[in-house]
Amino acid sequence: MADGSDLHLVHESNSDGPRTETTINDKQRFWTDGSDITEEGKWVWMTSGMPVENYTNWGSSQPDNGSGAVLPSNCLCLGRWMEFQWDDNPCSEAGLVLCEKPDV
């Protein structure tokens, strides 16, 4: 991004992002940097290309690739409806983004 920030990589339990005060509503999603768009079931952090493996926080029955939805669910998001556990959703769905910027 222009200001030097990237989509957020959730790599430890205290970095899962916003809590209730910053959540707009129960259905609002927050996108992270995780995706399996290149190879189904192989989740990676898109910025670094590193596999999502050292820490995961998938919600119950997730990832499920949309469970028969019309569009595949290839992007990692989180939100209040999943108690901030991870969910996979179609990358084209609207949502906010979690960004991180290196210390200067």
N, CA, C and O atoms as a Tinker XYZ file with bonds, in Angstrom:
   416  protein
     1  N      0.842000   -1.171000    0.000000    73     2
     2  CA     0.000000    0.000000    0.000000    64     1     3
     3  C      0.889000    1.236000    0.000000    63     2     4     5
     4  O      2.069000    1.168000    0.346000    81     3
     5  N      0.327000    2.330000   -0.380000    73     3     6
     6  CA     1.105000    3.552000   -0.557000    64     5     7
     7  C      1.812000    4.030000    0.704000    63     6     8     9
     8  O      2.874000    4.646000    0.620000    81     7
     9  N      1.241000    3.755000    1.863000    73     7    10
    10  CA     1.853000    4.236000    3.105000    64     9    11
    11  C      2.838000    3.239000    3.703000    63    10    12    13
    12  O      3.322000    3.451000    4.814000    81    11
    13  N      3.144000    2.155000    2.990000    73    11    14
    14  CA     4.104000    1.172000    3.468000    64    13    15
    15  C      3.488000    0.064000    4.305000    63    14    16    17
    16  O      4.215000   -0.777000    4.834000    81    15
    17  N      2.174000    0.040000    4.439000    73    15    18
    18  CA     1.524000   -1.005000    5.218000    64    17    19
    19  C      1.138000   -2.170000    4.311000    63    18    20    21
    20  O      1.061000   -2.025000    3.091000    81    19
    21  N      0.898000   -3.322000    4.926000    73    19    22
    22  CA     0.459000   -4.519000    4.219000    64    21    23
    23  C     -0.738000   -5.094000    4.941000    63    22    24    25
    24  O     -1.016000   -4.728000    6.082000    81    23
    25  N     -1.456000   -6.003000    4.272000    73    23    26
    26  CA    -2.515000   -6.711000    4.964000    64    25    27
    27  C     -1.926000   -7.446000    6.158000    63    26    28    29
    28  O     -0.790000   -7.919000    6.108000    81    27
    29  N     -2.693000   -7.538000    7.217000    73    27    30
    30  CA    -2.237000   -8.084000    8.487000    64    29    31
    31  C     -1.993000   -9.593000    8.417000    63    30    32    33
    32  O     -2.828000  -10.336000    7.900000    81    31
    33  N     -0.858000  -10.040000    8.934000    73    31    34
    34  CA    -0.557000  -11.449000    9.083000    64    33    35
    35  C     -0.842000  -11.823000   10.528000    63    34    36    37
    36  O     -0.217000  -11.284000   11.442000    81    35
    37  N     -1.777000  -12.738000   10.743000    73    35    38
    38  CA    -2.133000  -13.157000   12.092000    64    37    39
    39  C     -1.230000  -14.322000   12.455000    63    38    40    41
    40  O     -1.454000  -15.450000   12.015000    81    39
    41  N     -0.204000  -14.049000   13.261000    73    39    42
    42  CA     0.778000  -15.092000   13.537000    64    41    43
    43  C      0.880000  -15.462000   15.005000    63    42    44    45
    44  O      1.717000  -16.288000   15.372000    81    43
    45  N      0.050000  -14.873000   15.854000    73    43    46
    46  CA     0.031000  -15.243000   17.263000    64    45    47
    47  C     -1.323000  -14.888000   17.834000    63    46    48    49
    48  O     -2.060000  -14.096000   17.247000    81    47
    49  N     -1.661000  -15.471000   18.981000    73    47    50
    50  CA    -3.012000  -15.331000   19.512000    64    49    51
    51  C     -3.398000  -13.909000   19.851000    63    50    52    53
    52  O     -4.587000  -13.590000   19.813000    81    51
    53  N     -2.464000  -13.039000   20.181000    73    51    54
    54  CA    -2.841000  -11.670000   20.536000    64    53    55
    55  C     -2.871000  -10.744000   19.326000    63    54    56    57
    56  O     -2.974000   -9.529000   19.497000    81    55
    57  N     -2.784000  -11.277000   18.115000    73    55    58
    58  CA    -2.797000  -10.411000   16.935000    64    57    59
    59  C     -3.990000  -10.678000   16.028000    63    58    60    61
    60  O     -3.946000  -10.357000   14.841000    81    59
    61  N     -5.052000  -11.258000   16.568000    73    59    62
    62  CA    -6.216000  -11.569000   15.753000    64    61    63
    63  C     -7.048000  -10.357000   15.377000    63    62    64    65
    64  O     -8.108000  -10.507000   14.768000    81    63
    65  N     -6.597000   -9.163000   15.724000    73    63    66
    66  CA    -7.241000   -7.977000   15.195000    64    65    67
    67  C     -8.198000   -7.286000   16.135000    63    66    68    69
    68  O     -8.042000   -7.333000   17.355000    81    67
    69  N     -9.201000   -6.637000   15.544000    73    67    70
    70  CA   -10.078000   -5.749000   16.301000    64    69    71
    71  C    -10.961000   -6.499000   17.273000    63    70    72    73
    72  O    -11.226000   -7.690000   17.104000    81    71
    73  N    -11.400000   -5.811000   18.266000    73    71    74
    74  CA   -12.339000   -6.381000   19.219000    64    73    75
    75  C    -13.657000   -5.626000   19.107000    63    74    76    77
    76  O    -13.819000   -4.825000   18.186000    81    75
    77  N    -14.580000   -5.850000   19.993000    73    75    78
    78  CA   -15.945000   -5.371000   19.823000    64    77    79
    79  C    -16.061000   -3.872000   19.609000    63    78    80    81
    80  O    -16.942000   -3.447000   18.861000    81    79
    81  N    -15.229000   -3.053000   20.217000    73    79    82
    82  CA   -15.352000   -1.607000   20.044000    64    81    83
    83  C    -15.114000   -1.162000   18.603000    63    82    84    85
    84  O    -15.674000   -0.153000   18.174000    81    83
    85  N    -14.300000   -1.891000   17.853000    73    83    86
    86  CA   -14.004000   -1.480000   16.482000    64    85    87
    87  C    -14.816000   -2.244000   15.449000    63    86    88    89
    88  O    -14.684000   -1.990000   14.252000    81    87
    89  N    -15.646000   -3.165000   15.884000    73    87    90
    90  CA   -16.456000   -3.926000   14.949000    64    89    91
    91  C    -17.727000   -3.145000   14.647000    63    90    92    93
    92  O    -18.440000   -2.739000   15.564000    81    91
    93  N    -18.014000   -2.935000   13.369000    73    91    94
    94  CA   -19.167000   -2.140000   12.969000    64    93    95
    95  C    -20.467000   -2.865000   13.287000    63    94    96    97
    96  O    -21.382000   -2.262000   13.847000    81    95
    97  N    -20.567000   -4.124000   12.948000    73    95    98
    98  CA   -21.758000   -4.904000   13.277000    64    97    99
    99  C    -21.391000   -6.376000   13.323000    63    98   100   101
   100  O    -20.258000   -6.765000   13.038000    81    99
   101  N    -22.374000   -7.185000   13.687000    73    99   102
   102  CA   -22.115000   -8.612000   13.866000    64   101   103
   103  C    -21.718000   -9.331000   12.589000    63   102   104   105
   104  O    -21.112000  -10.401000   12.656000    81   103
   105  N    -22.040000   -8.778000   11.434000    73   103   106
   106  CA   -21.749000   -9.455000   10.175000    64   105   107
   107  C    -20.551000   -8.876000    9.447000    63   106   108   109
   108  O    -20.155000   -9.402000    8.407000    81   107
   109  N    -19.965000   -7.806000    9.968000    73   107   110
   110  CA   -18.818000   -7.173000    9.307000    64   109   111
   111  C    -17.601000   -8.086000    9.355000    63   110   112   113
   112  O    -17.271000   -8.639000   10.404000    81   111
   113  N    -16.941000   -8.238000    8.224000    73   111   114
   114  CA   -15.733000   -9.071000    8.180000    64   113   115
   115  C    -14.506000   -8.181000    8.049000    63   114   116   117
   116  O    -14.566000   -7.074000    7.514000    81   115
   117  N    -13.410000   -8.692000    8.545000    73   115   118
   118  CA   -12.112000   -8.036000    8.437000    64   117   119
   119  C    -11.188000   -8.980000    7.684000    63   118   120   121
   120  O    -10.960000  -10.107000    8.124000    81   119
   121  N    -10.661000   -8.535000    6.565000    73   119   122
   122  CA    -9.764000   -9.354000    5.751000    64   121   123
   123  C     -8.353000   -9.325000    6.320000    63   122   124   125
   124  O     -7.895000   -8.302000    6.831000    81   123
   125  N     -7.680000  -10.448000    6.225000    73   123   126
   126  CA    -6.273000  -10.552000    6.591000    64   125   127
   127  C     -5.488000  -10.896000    5.334000    63   126   128   129
   128  O     -6.020000  -10.795000    4.229000    81   127
   129  N     -4.256000  -11.292000    5.481000    73   127   130
   130  CA    -3.364000  -11.594000    4.365000    64   129   131
   131  C     -3.381000  -13.067000    3.968000    63   130   132   133
   132  O     -2.639000  -13.465000    3.070000    81   131
   133  N     -4.203000  -13.878000    4.610000    73   131   134
   134  CA    -4.212000  -15.311000    4.332000    64   133   135
   135  C     -5.086000  -15.686000    3.155000    63   134   136   137
   136  O     -6.169000  -15.129000    2.977000    81   135
   137  N     -4.618000  -16.636000    2.344000    73   135   138
   138  CA    -5.389000  -17.087000    1.187000    64   137   139
   139  C     -4.946000  -18.484000    0.751000    63   138   140   141
   140  O     -3.798000  -18.881000    0.949000    81   139
   141  N     -5.888000  -19.217000    0.151000    73   139   142
   142  CA    -5.536000  -20.476000   -0.518000    64   141   143
   143  C     -5.961000  -20.409000   -1.981000    63   142   144   145
   144  O     -6.300000  -21.427000   -2.584000    81   143
   145  N     -5.941000  -19.201000   -2.545000    73   143   146
   146  CA    -6.398000  -18.986000   -3.918000    64   145   147
   147  C     -5.481000  -19.662000   -4.950000    63   146   148   149
   148  O     -5.939000  -20.036000   -6.029000    81   147
   149  N     -4.206000  -19.816000   -4.626000    73   147   150
   150  CA    -3.264000  -20.445000   -5.556000    64   149   151
   151  C     -3.450000  -21.957000   -5.600000    63   150   152   153
   152  O     -3.418000  -22.557000   -6.674000    81   151
   153  N     -3.643000  -22.572000   -4.438000    73   151   154
   154  CA    -3.852000  -24.027000   -4.351000    64   153   155
   155  C     -4.835000  -24.303000   -3.224000    63   154   156   157
   156  O     -4.546000  -24.031000   -2.059000    81   155
   157  N     -6.000000  -24.846000   -3.573000    73   155   158
   158  CA    -7.050000  -25.098000   -2.598000    64   157   159
   159  C     -6.536000  -25.929000   -1.424000    63   158   160   161
   160  O     -5.939000  -26.991000   -1.604000    81   159
   161  N     -6.786000  -25.412000   -0.211000    73   159   162
   162  CA    -6.383000  -26.111000    0.999000    64   161   163
   163  C     -4.974000  -25.795000    1.465000    63   162   164   165
   164  O     -4.602000  -26.180000    2.574000    81   163
   165  N     -4.179000  -25.109000    0.659000    73   163   166
   166  CA    -2.821000  -24.732000    1.039000    64   165   167
   167  C     -2.815000  -23.232000    1.369000    63   166   168   169
   168  O     -2.637000  -22.390000    0.489000    81   167
   169  N     -3.012000  -22.924000    2.644000    73   167   170
   170  CA    -3.133000  -21.542000    3.095000    64   169   171
   171  C     -1.761000  -20.917000    3.273000    63   170   172   173
   172  O     -0.879000  -21.483000    3.920000    81   171
   173  N     -1.597000  -19.738000    2.688000    73   171   174
   174  CA    -0.336000  -18.992000    2.783000    64   173   175
   175  C     -0.641000  -17.533000    3.103000    63   174   176   177
   176  O     -1.746000  -17.042000    2.870000    81   175
   177  N      0.371000  -16.851000    3.645000    73   175   178
   178  CA     0.305000  -15.401000    3.812000    64   177   179
   179  C      0.756000  -14.808000    2.484000    63   178   180   181
   180  O      1.898000  -15.009000    2.073000    81   179
   181  N     -0.121000  -14.085000    1.815000    73   179   182
   182  CA     0.132000  -13.621000    0.459000    64   181   183
   183  C      1.329000  -12.673000    0.361000    63   182   184   185
   184  O      2.056000  -12.717000   -0.631000    81   183
   185  N      1.549000  -11.834000    1.345000    73   183   186
   186  CA     2.653000  -10.885000    1.285000    64   185   187
   187  C      3.999000  -11.595000    1.284000    63   186   188   189
   188  O      4.906000  -11.219000    0.541000    81   187
   189  N      4.128000  -12.627000    2.123000    73   187   190
   190  CA     5.411000  -13.301000    2.266000    64   189   191
   191  C      5.490000  -14.622000    1.508000    63   190   192   193
   192  O      6.587000  -15.105000    1.226000    81   191
   193  N      4.355000  -15.208000    1.178000    73   191   194
   194  CA     4.339000  -16.524000    0.559000    64   193   195
   195  C      4.567000  -17.655000    1.554000    63   194   196   197
   196  O      4.626000  -18.822000    1.167000    81   195
   197  N      4.696000  -17.311000    2.840000    73   195   198
   198  CA     4.933000  -18.321000    3.882000    64   197   199
   199  C      3.638000  -19.064000    4.211000    63   198   200   201
   200  O      2.563000  -18.464000    4.211000    81   199
   201  N      3.736000  -20.369000    4.493000    73   199   202
   202  CA     2.528000  -21.124000    4.833000    64   201   203
   203  C      1.933000  -20.677000    6.163000    63   202   204   205
   204  O      2.642000  -20.259000    7.077000    81   203
   205  N      0.616000  -20.779000    6.242000    73   203   206
   206  CA    -0.097000  -20.509000    7.492000    64   205   207
   207  C     -0.005000  -21.797000    8.302000    63   206   208   209
   208  O     -0.776000  -22.731000    8.082000    81   207
   209  N      0.933000  -21.846000    9.232000    73   207   210
   210  CA     1.112000  -23.109000    9.956000    64   209   211
   211  C      1.509000  -22.952000   11.415000    63   210   212   213
   212  O      1.097000  -23.771000   12.236000    81   211
   213  N      2.285000  -21.943000   11.777000    73   211   214
   214  CA     2.752000  -21.832000   13.161000    64   213   215
   215  C      1.638000  -21.472000   14.128000    63   214   216   217
   216  O      1.676000  -21.866000   15.294000    81   215
   217  N      0.652000  -20.732000   13.658000    73   215   218
   218  CA    -0.497000  -20.362000   14.483000    64   217   219
   219  C     -1.725000  -20.346000   13.595000    63   218   220   221
   220  O     -1.710000  -19.734000   12.527000    81   219
   221  N     -2.776000  -21.001000   14.019000    73   219   222
   222  CA    -4.059000  -20.924000   13.323000    64   221   223
   223  C     -5.161000  -20.760000   14.354000    63   222   224   225
   224  O     -5.007000  -21.155000   15.510000    81   223
   225  N     -6.265000  -20.180000   13.931000    73   223   226
   226  CA    -7.399000  -19.960000   14.829000    64   225   227
   227  C     -8.704000  -20.126000   14.052000    63   226   228   229
   228  O     -9.603000  -19.290000   14.140000    81   227
   229  N     -8.794000  -21.219000   13.288000    73   227   230
   230  CA    -9.992000  -21.466000   12.489000    64   229   231
   231  C    -11.197000  -21.693000   13.387000    63   230   232   233
   232  O    -11.102000  -22.345000   14.427000    81   231
   233  N    -12.334000  -21.142000   12.969000    73   231   234
   234  CA   -13.591000  -21.405000   13.648000    64   233   235
   235  C    -14.031000  -22.841000   13.403000    63   234   236   237
   236  O    -13.446000  -23.548000   12.582000    81   235
   237  N    -15.055000  -23.261000   14.111000    73   235   238
   238  CA   -15.576000  -24.611000   13.981000    64   237   239
   239  C    -15.954000  -24.902000   12.528000    63   238   240   241
   240  O    -16.634000  -24.100000   11.887000    81   239
   241  N    -15.519000  -26.034000   12.019000    73   239   242
   242  CA   -15.778000  -26.493000   10.646000    64   241   243
   243  C    -15.136000  -25.615000    9.572000    63   242   244   245
   244  O    -15.544000  -25.672000    8.412000    81   243
   245  N    -14.156000  -24.819000    9.929000    73   243   246
   246  CA   -13.479000  -23.941000    8.971000    64   245   247
   247  C    -12.041000  -24.402000    8.779000    63   246   248   249
   248  O    -11.475000  -24.983000    9.705000    81   247
   249  N    -11.438000  -24.181000    7.657000    73   247   250
   250  CA   -12.036000  -23.606000    6.459000    64   249   251
   251  C    -12.905000  -24.637000    5.740000    63   250   252   253
   252  O    -12.605000  -25.831000    5.747000    81   251
   253  N    -13.979000  -24.162000    5.126000    73   251   254
   254  CA   -14.898000  -25.084000    4.454000    64   253   255
   255  C    -15.098000  -24.775000    2.972000    63   254   256   257
   256  O    -15.939000  -25.394000    2.320000    81   255
   257  N    -14.332000  -23.826000    2.435000    73   255   258
   258  CA   -14.407000  -23.415000    1.034000    64   257   259
   259  C    -15.832000  -23.051000    0.622000    63   258   260   261
   260  O    -16.227000  -23.270000   -0.523000    81   259
   261  N    -16.592000  -22.500000    1.549000    73   259   262
   262  CA   -17.929000  -22.027000    1.229000    64   261   263
   263  C    -19.023000  -23.062000    1.326000    63   262   264   265
   264  O    -20.186000  -22.733000    1.094000    81   263
   265  N    -18.704000  -24.296000    1.657000    73   263   266
   266  CA   -19.705000  -25.366000    1.803000    64   265   267
   267  C    -20.721000  -25.389000    0.674000    63   266   268   269
   268  O    -21.926000  -25.345000    0.921000    81   267
   269  N    -20.252000  -25.456000   -0.549000    73   267   270
   270  CA   -21.150000  -25.560000   -1.695000    64   269   271
   271  C    -21.661000  -24.230000   -2.212000    63   270   272   273
   272  O    -22.553000  -24.201000   -3.059000    81   271
   273  N    -21.109000  -23.122000   -1.717000    73   271   274
   274  CA   -21.512000  -21.807000   -2.213000    64   273   275
   275  C    -21.117000  -21.656000   -3.685000    63   274   276   277
   276  O    -20.268000  -22.395000   -4.183000    81   275
   277  N    -21.727000  -20.712000   -4.362000    73   275   278
   278  CA   -21.445000  -20.475000   -5.780000    64   277   279
   279  C    -19.987000  -20.068000   -5.982000    63   278   280   281
   280  O    -19.323000  -20.573000   -6.888000    81   279
   281  N    -19.487000  -19.162000   -5.149000    73   279   282
   282  CA   -18.094000  -18.716000   -5.256000    64   281   283
   283  C    -17.227000  -19.448000   -4.247000    63   282   284   285
   284  O    -17.651000  -19.647000   -3.108000    81   283
   285  N    -16.027000  -19.854000   -4.633000    73   283   286
   286  CA   -15.128000  -20.488000   -3.669000    64   285   287
   287  C    -14.674000  -19.485000   -2.614000    63   286   288   289
   288  O    -14.560000  -18.289000   -2.881000    81   287
   289  N    -14.422000  -19.986000   -1.430000    73   287   290
   290  CA   -13.968000  -19.148000   -0.316000    64   289   291
   291  C    -12.469000  -19.314000   -0.166000    63   290   292   293
   292  O    -12.006000  -20.287000    0.428000    81   291
   293  N    -11.707000  -18.368000   -0.702000    73   291   294
   294  CA   -10.259000  -18.479000   -0.730000    64   293   295
   295  C     -9.523000  -17.427000    0.085000    63   294   296   297
   296  O     -8.292000  -17.404000    0.081000    81   295
   297  N    -10.242000  -16.559000    0.781000    73   295   298
   298  CA    -9.568000  -15.510000    1.552000    64   297   299
   299  C     -9.937000  -15.604000    3.025000    63   298   300   301
   300  O    -11.080000  -15.894000    3.380000    81   299
   301  N     -8.950000  -15.355000    3.869000    73   299   302
   302  CA    -9.106000  -15.503000    5.313000    64   301   303
   303  C     -9.620000  -14.198000    5.929000    63   302   304   305
   304  O     -9.045000  -13.128000    5.732000    81   303
   305  N    -10.710000  -14.318000    6.672000    73   303   306
   306  CA   -11.257000  -13.155000    7.361000    64   305   307
   307  C    -11.631000  -13.556000    8.778000    63   306   308   309
   308  O    -11.581000  -14.731000    9.142000    81   307
   309  N    -12.003000  -12.569000    9.562000    73   307   310
   310  CA   -12.487000  -12.818000   10.918000    64   309   311
   311  C    -13.521000  -11.761000   11.241000    63   310   312   313
   312  O    -13.578000  -10.715000   10.595000    81   311
   313  N    -14.337000  -12.038000   12.246000    73   311   314
   314  CA   -15.369000  -11.097000   12.649000    64   313   315
   315  C    -16.071000  -11.567000   13.895000    63   314   316   317
   316  O    -15.844000  -12.677000   14.377000    81   315
   317  N    -16.930000  -10.705000   14.413000    73   315   318
   318  CA   -17.632000  -11.001000   15.664000    64   317   319
   319  C    -18.501000  -12.242000   15.544000    63   318   320   321
   320  O    -18.607000  -13.006000   16.504000    81   319
   321  N    -19.141000  -12.472000   14.365000    73   319   322
   322  CA   -20.034000  -13.625000   14.209000    64   321   323
   323  C    -19.310000  -14.939000   14.454000    63   322   324   325
   324  O    -19.947000  -15.946000   14.762000    81   323
   325  N    -17.986000  -14.944000   14.322000    73   323   326
   326  CA   -17.187000  -16.152000   14.591000    64   325   327
   327  C    -16.355000  -15.967000   15.868000    63   326   328   329
   328  O    -15.402000  -16.710000   16.103000    81   327
   329  N    -16.715000  -14.983000   16.684000    73   327   330
   330  CA   -15.962000  -14.670000   17.900000    64   329   331
   331  C    -14.491000  -14.446000   17.581000    63   330   332   333
   332  O    -13.607000  -14.833000   18.346000    81   331
   333  N    -14.246000  -13.813000   16.434000    73   331   334
   334  CA   -12.919000  -13.460000   15.941000    64   333   335
   335  C    -12.042000  -14.668000   15.636000    63   334   336   337
   336  O    -10.818000  -14.559000   15.555000    81   335
   337  N    -12.688000  -15.827000   15.469000    73   335   338
   338  CA   -11.949000  -16.960000   14.929000    64   337   339
   339  C    -11.947000  -16.809000   13.413000    63   338   340   341
   340  O    -12.732000  -16.039000   12.860000    81   339
   341  N    -11.074000  -17.536000   12.754000    73   339   342
   342  CA   -10.902000  -17.399000   11.314000    64   341   343
   343  C    -12.020000  -18.075000   10.533000    63   342   344   345
   344  O    -12.588000  -19.080000   10.960000    81   343
   345  N    -12.317000  -17.495000    9.382000    73   343   346
   346  CA   -13.309000  -18.034000    8.467000    64   345   347
   347  C    -12.769000  -17.815000    7.046000    63   346   348   349
   348  O    -12.044000  -16.851000    6.800000    81   347
   349  N    -13.116000  -18.691000    6.130000    73   347   350
   350  CA   -12.750000  -18.461000    4.738000    64   349   351
   351  C    -13.989000  -17.976000    4.004000    63   350   352   353
   352  O    -15.064000  -18.560000    4.135000    81   351
   353  N    -13.836000  -16.913000    3.237000    73   351   354
   354  CA   -14.940000  -16.301000    2.492000    64   353   355
   355  C    -14.474000  -15.994000    1.078000    63   354   356   357
   356  O    -13.271000  -15.935000    0.820000    81   355
   357  N    -15.424000  -15.797000    0.148000    73   355   358
   358  CA   -15.025000  -15.389000   -1.199000    64   357   359
   359  C    -14.267000  -14.063000   -1.151000    63   358   360   361
   360  O    -14.678000  -13.132000   -0.458000    81   359
   361  N    -13.187000  -13.986000   -1.871000    73   359   362
   362  CA   -12.326000  -12.795000   -1.860000    64   361   363
   363  C    -13.033000  -11.563000   -2.395000    63   362   364   365
   364  O    -12.607000  -10.443000   -2.115000    81   363
   365  N    -14.093000  -11.742000   -3.153000    73   363   366
   366  CA   -14.799000  -10.611000   -3.752000    64   365   367
   367  C    -15.816000   -9.961000   -2.813000    63   366   368   369
   368  O    -16.366000   -8.910000   -3.144000    81   367
   369  N    -16.075000  -10.558000   -1.660000    73   367   370
   370  CA   -17.047000   -9.978000   -0.735000    64   369   371
   371  C    -16.492000   -8.727000   -0.074000    63   370   372   373
   372  O    -15.292000   -8.620000    0.179000    81   371
   373  N    -17.375000   -7.794000    0.199000    73   371   374
   374  CA   -16.973000   -6.534000    0.830000    64   373   375
   375  C    -16.563000   -6.768000    2.282000    63   374   376   377
   376  O    -17.083000   -7.661000    2.951000    81   375
   377  N    -15.646000   -5.972000    2.746000    73   375   378
   378  CA   -15.204000   -6.042000    4.133000    64   377   379
   379  C    -14.129000   -5.029000    4.389000    63   378   380   381
   380  O    -13.611000   -4.407000    3.462000    81   379
   381  N    -13.795000   -4.863000    5.634000    73   379   382
   382  CA   -12.705000   -3.986000    6.019000    64   381   383
   383  C    -11.414000   -4.769000    5.949000    63   382   384   385
   384  O    -11.441000   -5.998000    5.890000    81   383
   385  N    -10.294000   -4.088000    5.952000    73   383   386
   386  CA    -9.006000   -4.782000    5.943000    64   385   387
   387  C     -8.240000   -4.477000    7.211000    63   386   388   389
   388  O     -8.324000   -3.377000    7.757000    81   387
   389  N     -7.495000   -5.459000    7.671000    73   387   390
   390  CA    -6.583000   -5.275000    8.795000    64   389   391
   391  C     -5.211000   -5.047000    8.190000    63   390   392   393
   392  O     -4.723000   -5.877000    7.423000    81   391
   393  N     -4.589000   -3.936000    8.528000    73   391   394
   394  CA    -3.276000   -3.630000    7.992000    64   393   395
   395  C     -2.269000   -3.503000    9.124000    63   394   396   397
   396  O     -2.626000   -3.222000   10.267000    81   395
   397  N     -1.019000   -3.713000    8.788000    73   395   398
   398  CA     0.056000   -3.505000    9.723000    64   397   399
   399  C      1.152000   -2.738000    9.004000    63   398   400   401
   400  O      1.368000   -2.905000    7.804000    81   399
   401  N      1.834000   -1.900000    9.756000    73   399   402
   402  CA     2.886000   -1.089000    9.189000    64   401   403
   403  C      4.131000   -1.263000   10.043000    63   402   404   405
   404  O      4.057000   -1.149000   11.266000    81   403
   405  N      5.264000   -1.536000    9.431000    73   403   406
   406  CA     6.490000   -1.737000   10.202000    64   405   407
   407  C      6.841000   -0.481000   11.014000    63   406   408   409
   408  O      6.569000    0.643000   10.592000    81   407
   409  N      7.443000   -0.697000   12.175000    73   407   410
   410  CA     7.950000    0.431000   12.970000    64   409   411
   411  C      9.016000    1.154000   12.180000    63   410   412   413
   412  O      9.805000    0.542000   11.459000    81   411
   413  N      9.025000    2.446000   12.325000    73   411   414
   414  CA    10.012000    3.263000   11.595000    64   413   415
   415  C     11.149000    3.620000   12.516000    63   414   416
   416  O     12.086000    4.303000   12.104000    81   415
